[in-house]
């Protein structure tokens, strides 16, 4: 199920490019569906005004999970929160196992 921020963000994106991204994320997540541990990002949700912390997700319907409770007025604050979440959960950057 998509939240309101995700619905808005996904509505303007090219479906073919979303599918390509999903394939890459699936591979990055060692051929598993779902949230990718350690793969956090910041997405601008209102140009120049609002940034949201998100987690990459290996799923064609939802390639990222936007955290509605993690919205900030600056990109710097959002980046700090993304790093804090990653550290708090003890996650490292994703690596593909071969």
Secondary structure, 3 states (H helix, E strand, C coil): CCCHHHHHHHHCCCHHHHHHHHHHHHHHCCCCCEEEEEEEEEEEEECCCEEEEEEEEECCCCCEEEEEEEEECCHHHHHHHHHHHHHHCCCCCCCCCC
